Structures are given as C-alpha cells and as structure tokens.
Amino acid sequence: MKMLKKILFVSIILLIFFASKSYAANKIIVLDPGHGGDDSGAVNKKAGIYERDINLKIATYLKEYLEEYAGVTVVMTHTGFKEGTMDLLSRAMVARDLKADMLISLHCNSTDSSTIATGAEAYVTHNTSLPKYNEQCSKLASLMLNNLNKLGINNRGVKTKLSGNQEEFYSDGTRSDYYGIIRCAMKGVSEGDGANVQNGEGIPVVLLEHCFIQNGDEKYISSDEAIQKLSRADCDAIVEFFNLHIKDKAVSAITLDKENEILALNDTLELKETIYPEWAEDKTVIWTSSDEKVATVENGIVTGKSEGTAQITATTNDGGYTATCKILVKILEIQTNIDEINCLVNENIEFDYKVVPTPKEDVELTIEIEDEEIAVFNEEGMINIKAEGETNIIIKYGEILEKKVPIKVNSLLEDESIVIKNLKQEHNKLTKIEANTLPEDFLKNFEISDNLEIILEFPNEIKDGEEQYITTNTKVKIIRKEDGKLIKTYICKIYGDVNEDGKITASDYGFIKNYIIKRGLVDVKVLDVTDVSRDGNITATDYGLIKNYIMKGTKLEIE
C-alpha cells in the first residue's frame, strides 16, 4: 500500500508538470517538503509543532511566491499526505525525471542534547566534479542562510557530510554524501555508482534546516505569518541566484533589426536590439561573436576584422533569450560585369558595376569614359561605341577606391566576317545557350573568315575527369591570325548557371535563394543570369524555376 502511494505521488506530480508546461521554462526548481504522513520529523509537543507540517507550509508558500516570477517552473515532490511515507529516492527522482536545475529540500532542525542550539544551516554535496554541484549549491545556500539571518536566525553555515559507508562512491570515484536526498539526487539509485556525475547527470541539491524546533527558535515557525517570512526569505535568495524577474517585468524575447549583413573589412555597422515586453525591467544585453578574428562586437557595434563569416549573438541578461545576425566580412571592392571590353565600332555594350559591400550614402560613386570621341554612355546606360581606338572607363568611390576598365575598339577588314547562327546576340553577350553544352557543339554556331580564329576562355578550371561545358562568362575571343590581334570578345550567358560551371544544379539554386532570403553575395558578373525568369527582378520565382528544373525536369526557357 505504501509503495502504491509513493508511485501515485510521483505520477501525479509529473502529470501536473507536463500538462501545465506549455512553454519551455528557463529554470526548473523542485521543492521537497521534508517528511510527511507517518513520518512527522521533529516534534515540539509543548508548542504543538510537527516538522512535517511546517516544511509543507514553507514549501507551499515558497512555490506561490516563486510563481510570481517569469522563466521558472516550480514543482513539489508532494503536496501533503496523511498516511504512509515517501522514500528519499522517490523524492529525488521527481527532480531527476524533470532534469531540474535545483532540488531544495526544506526542513527544520532539532536536538535532544542541547538547550542552547539554535539557528539555520544548509547541506550540499561535497562533490566538486562540476561547478553546478558544490560550488553553485553553496552559493545558493549562503544566500538563503544570509536572508534567514536578517530575520534574526543564527547562521550556522553551509556544510557537507560524507556517507558513513566508506565503500559508497559516486561515478567519479568520490565518496557519497551522508544525506539521502542529496545522494539519491546525484546518483538516481539507492545503491551503486548510478548516474555519471562528471558528465552533469547529477541533480544539484540544497538541504536547508531553517531553524530549530525548540530552544526559542520555535518563534520563527509558530504562526503562518512567521512561516511566510521564512518562505519569502528563501524566495528572495532563489530569485537572486537565478536572476529571476516578476512576470509582468520579465523579458520574454529579443529580436535584432538585421539577420544577414555584408560588412566591409575594417568597417562597422550597428545592430539594434528590441526587448519584449517594452516594460521589461532588465534590458541588459550581452553581445558575443562566434569568431572574433572575423568580426568583433561591442554594445551592438560590429567591426569587420578579416574576410569570413561570423555570427553575432545578443543574449538577454534576464532569461537568456537570444537573437543572432550572420555577418559576412568582405574586402571593399568595385565590381564590374566586364574587366576589359574588346568590341567593334557601332556596337552597344551592356555595362554594370557596383561597390561591394553596399556603399555608404555619404561617399560619392562616379563613372566616366576618358575619351568620349571613342565611346559614350547613352540614355539607356549602355556604352555606345563610336570610333576605333582605346580608352578607359573610370569608376571612383570617393577617394577610397578607383577602377579602370579598358575599352579597345576595332573594325573588321574587308575580307573578314563573323556570322553567328542559332545563338542570340544581346549587345556584347551571347545567350540562347542550353546548359551542358560541349565546346565542340557550341562552336558549330560560328562561321568566320579563314584569317580569323576563335579562342575560348573559361572562368573556372574544371577538376580532373569532369566534362568541360560552355559556362556563364565563358569568353569567346575572335583573334586575327596574322598578327594575333584580339578583334572582338563575346561573353556567354546561361540563365540559371550562377556558379559558372555550365550546368544547372542545386548549387545555383542555393546561390539565388541565399541572395534573396539571407542577403547572400552574388558577383555582378553573374547577376544577370540570376534573373532566370527574365522579368527584371531577382525573386523566389527564379530559384523556383531552377528547383523545378532539377526535381521535375521542367524545361528552362533559354530565350
């Protein structure tokens, strides 16, 4: 019958806990009212005081007080019973099954050998294999004793006591503790090594003797008002130890104004946090970087230190809520879609450029062509080639950066000709090229005079054993044989081939998705082929087309 009662106690407690736990509490505290039922604990018959009743009242009030705070779930090993007993292992298993952050066993002291012994004392494990055992439990116990001392109760100190059985050990080889509630919470078994305490499987415990039940200390437990003062003192210590806050003033969440950012080397950006609710009491934020060699952070100001990626995390002091921002640090540069223009007179050349990372608003970005007798920008922003010769496009980012792009303009001789079939010429680009096109098949689209030849220049080297395909940004160079002069360069564009390997794969899908969703970086040289749908925007439609091509075999339009 007694065993059935013990099982029923534990089952009801766990059922109540899991039924009410609709969110992940930050801290789980289990309160154990010492003794109960047939086990009355210490008794002061003259004052009519039974320890089991006092312990239960202290625990009940303490639970009520703690539940005024956010980020904590409080569970009692039992809520009182008239008959039978509840053994120490069953009590400890309530905390172990919940993986509690702390088990607090609540008691009152007694003595048969002294008429002057008074005061409060606490017992913790002597095991020091992890800070959460002896070190942290001692800190909490000290806070509790100090608070009781403020009520006038003598502070007898934080203590440890070894098991009387010299052959009883924890899994790390240290001697077990004397008090069963501590020993069972650490081990999870009545006998043997039990849980791996050095790996953190032990449950930290504070056994608190609030005062003696006689010798004058009974005044601290002789009324509900007095007991409430003890419970409030315990509560204040726990609140301080776990840094808890009243529910309507507690932090419930944190967000950052940025999730993914690109930052120039040696530049800074500011991350701004928002704490919820607005009236939260403690809005302190702790900032950390996953790699301080790449980026550092101080009070939300991020500084780029070297090229790479780092995750910046903002953690609330109250509750430990977090928000993160991924930072890509990159050397500041001017990107252009073409590094050198080789073309013929009367062509229009599509030219794009940008500063990476995003330029500052207070730094002027300018562009000009040195010799406008040779080339000029037209109203559409393209370069209109007017005459043979050489000049430069000059792009300046304030006084910080400058880039020159050479323009070399030629004319075909009377007996020279270039005819391109099946492919589409868009200014200096060649499109209408299918993925997985072999060079020999591609060259069948060209008819050139005998004194000219074609040289293909690929943007990336291929690995041994891989097939070479025509890729995005493959250069088709037309060379005059007799003098080796470069007459004209075409740039190949395959919509969807963002990684310049000539194939349409999940890698291309990932590039586009990261660009849209995570503010990834796409070089201006491949920005045009990222617009797979050709609608002038880079959206989810573009990576959706690639995804369908890969997974469903849906044909991609190459026009």
Secondary structure as the mmCIF struct_conf table of DSSP 4:
data_model
#
loop_
_struct_conf.conf_type_id
_struct_conf.id
_struct_conf.beg_label_comp_id
_struct_conf.beg_label_asym_id
_struct_conf.beg_label_seq_id
_struct_conf.end_label_comp_id
_struct_conf.end_label_asym_id
_struct_conf.end_label_seq_id
HELX_RH_AL_P HELX_RH_AL_P1 LYS A 2 SER A 20
BEND BEND1 TYR A 23 TYR A 23
BEND BEND2 ASN A 26 ASN A 26
STRN STRN1 LYS A 27 PRO A 33
STRN STRN2 GLY A 36 GLY A 36
TURN_TY1_P TURN_TY1_P1 GLY A 37 ASP A 38
STRN STRN3 ASP A 39 ASP A 39
BEND BEND3 ALA A 42 ALA A 42
STRN STRN4 VAL A 43 ASN A 44
TURN_TY1_P TURN_TY1_P2 LYS A 45 GLY A 48
STRN STRN5 ILE A 49 TYR A 50
HELX_RH_AL_P HELX_RH_AL_P2 GLU A 51 LEU A 66
TURN_TY1_P TURN_TY1_P3 GLU A 67 GLU A 68
STRN STRN6 TYR A 69 ALA A 70
BEND BEND4 GLY A 71 GLY A 71
STRN STRN7 VAL A 72 MET A 76
BEND BEND5 THR A 77 THR A 77
BEND BEND6 THR A 79 THR A 79
BEND BEND7 LYS A 82 GLY A 84
HELX_RH_AL_P HELX_RH_AL_P3 LEU A 88 ASP A 97
TURN_TY1_P TURN_TY1_P4 LEU A 98 LYS A 99
BEND BEND8 ASP A 101 ASP A 101
STRN STRN8 MET A 102 ASN A 109
BEND BEND9 ASP A 112 SER A 113
BEND BEND10 THR A 115 ILE A 116
STRN STRN9 ALA A 120 TYR A 123
BEND BEND11 SER A 129 LEU A 130
TURN_TY1_P TURN_TY1_P5 PRO A 131 TYR A 133
HELX_RH_AL_P HELX_RH_AL_P4 ASN A 134 LYS A 150
TURN_TY1_P TURN_TY1_P6 LEU A 151 GLY A 152
STRN STRN10 ASN A 155 LYS A 159
STRN STRN11 LEU A 162 LEU A 162
BEND BEND12 GLY A 164 GLY A 164
TURN_TY1_P TURN_TY1_P7 GLN A 166 GLU A 167
STRN STRN12 PHE A 169 PHE A 169
TURN_TY1_P TURN_TY1_P8 SER A 171 ASP A 172
BEND BEND13 GLY A 173 GLY A 173
HELX_LH_PP_P HELX_LH_PP_P1 THR A 174 THR A 174
STRN STRN13 ARG A 175 ARG A 175
HELX_LH_PP_P HELX_LH_PP_P2 SER A 176 SER A 176
STRN STRN14 ASP A 177 ASP A 177
BEND BEND14 TYR A 178 TYR A 179
HELX_RH_AL_P HELX_RH_AL_P5 GLY A 180 LYS A 187
BEND BEND15 GLY A 188 ASP A 193
BEND BEND16 ALA A 195 ALA A 195
HELX_RH_3T_P HELX_RH_3T_P1 VAL A 197 ASN A 199
TURN_TY1_P TURN_TY1_P9 GLY A 200 GLY A 200
BEND BEND17 GLY A 202 GLY A 202
HELX_LH_PP_P HELX_LH_PP_P3 ILE A 203 PRO A 204
STRN STRN15 VAL A 205 PHE A 212
BEND BEND18 ILE A 213 GLN A 214
TURN_TY1_P TURN_TY1_P10 ASN A 215 GLY A 216
HELX_RH_3T_P HELX_RH_3T_P2 ASP A 217 TYR A 220
BEND BEND19 ILE A 221 SER A 223
HELX_RH_AL_P HELX_RH_AL_P6 ASP A 224 PHE A 242
TURN_TY1_P TURN_TY1_P11 ASN A 243 ASN A 243
STRN STRN16 HIS A 245 ILE A 246
HELX_RH_3T_P HELX_RH_3T_P3 LYS A 247 LYS A 249
BEND BEND20 ALA A 250 ALA A 250
STRN STRN17 ALA A 253 LEU A 256
BEND BEND21 ASP A 257 ASP A 257
BEND BEND22 GLU A 259 GLU A 259
STRN STRN18 ASN A 260 ALA A 264
TURN_TY1_P TURN_TY1_P12 LEU A 265 ASN A 266
STRN STRN19 THR A 268 GLU A 270
STRN STRN20 GLU A 273 TYR A 276
BEND BEND23 PRO A 277 PRO A 277
TURN_TY1_P TURN_TY1_P13 GLU A 278 TRP A 279
BEND BEND24 GLU A 281 GLU A 281
STRN STRN21 VAL A 285 SER A 289
BEND BEND25 SER A 290 SER A 290
TURN_TY1_P TURN_TY1_P14 GLU A 292 VAL A 294
STRN STRN22 ALA A 295 GLU A 298
TURN_TY1_P TURN_TY1_P15 ASN A 299 GLY A 300
STRN STRN23 ILE A 301 GLY A 304
BEND BEND26 SER A 306 GLU A 307
STRN STRN24 GLY A 308 THR A 316
TURN_TY1_P TURN_TY1_P16 ASN A 317 GLY A 320
STRN STRN25 THR A 322 LYS A 330
STRN STRN26 GLU A 333 THR A 336
BEND BEND27 ASN A 337 ASN A 337
BEND BEND28 ASP A 339 ASP A 339
STRN STRN27 ILE A 341 LEU A 344
TURN_TY1_P TURN_TY1_P17 VAL A 345 ASN A 346
STRN STRN28 ASN A 348 ILE A 349
STRN STRN29 TYR A 353 VAL A 356
BEND BEND29 PRO A 357 PRO A 357
HELX_LH_PP_P HELX_LH_PP_P4 THR A 358 LYS A 360
TURN_TY1_P TURN_TY1_P18 GLU A 361 ASP A 362
BEND BEND30 VAL A 363 VAL A 363
STRN STRN30 LEU A 365 ILE A 369
BEND BEND31 GLU A 370 GLU A 370
TURN_TY1_P TURN_TY1_P19 GLU A 372 ILE A 374
STRN STRN31 ALA A 375 PHE A 377
TURN_TY1_P TURN_TY1_P20 GLU A 379 GLU A 380
BEND BEND32 GLY A 381 GLY A 381
HELX_LH_PP_P HELX_LH_PP_P5 MET A 382 MET A 382
STRN STRN32 ILE A 383 ILE A 385
BEND BEND33 ALA A 387 GLU A 388
STRN STRN33 GLY A 389 TYR A 397
TURN_TY1_P TURN_TY1_P21 GLY A 398 ILE A 400
STRN STRN34 LEU A 401 ASN A 410
TURN_TY1_P TURN_TY1_P22 GLU A 414 ASP A 415
STRN STRN35 ILE A 418 ILE A 420
BEND BEND34 ASN A 422 LEU A 423
STRN STRN36 LYS A 424 GLU A 426
TURN_TY1_P TURN_TY1_P23 HIS A 427 ASN A 428
STRN STRN37 LYS A 429 THR A 431
TURN_TY1_P TURN_TY1_P24 ALA A 435 ASN A 436
HELX_RH_AL_P HELX_RH_AL_P7 PRO A 439 PHE A 442
HELX_RH_3T_P HELX_RH_3T_P4 LEU A 443 ASN A 445
STRN STRN38 PHE A 446 ILE A 448
TURN_TY1_P TURN_TY1_P25 ASP A 450 ASN A 451
STRN STRN39 LEU A 452 GLU A 457
BEND BEND35 PRO A 459 ASN A 460
HELX_LH_PP_P HELX_LH_PP_P6 GLU A 461 LYS A 463
TURN_TY1_P TURN_TY1_P26 ASP A 464 GLY A 465
HELX_LH_PP_P HELX_LH_PP_P7 GLU A 466 GLN A 468
TURN_TY1_P TURN_TY1_P27 THR A 472 ASN A 473
STRN STRN40 LYS A 475 ARG A 480
TURN_TY1_P TURN_TY1_P28 LYS A 481 ASP A 483
STRN STRN41 LEU A 486 CYS A 492
TURN_TY1_P TURN_TY1_P29 TYR A 495 GLY A 496
TURN_TY1_P TURN_TY1_P30 VAL A 498 ASN A 499
BEND BEND36 GLU A 500 LYS A 503
HELX_RH_AL_P HELX_RH_AL_P8 ALA A 506 ILE A 517
BEND BEND37 LYS A 518 LYS A 518
TURN_TY1_P TURN_TY1_P31 VAL A 524 VAL A 526
HELX_RH_AL_P HELX_RH_AL_P9 LEU A 527 THR A 530
TURN_TY1_P TURN_TY1_P32 VAL A 532 SER A 533
BEND BEND38 ASP A 535 ASN A 537
HELX_RH_AL_P HELX_RH_AL_P10 ALA A 540 LYS A 552
HELX_LH_PP_P HELX_LH_PP_P8 THR A 554 GLU A 557
#
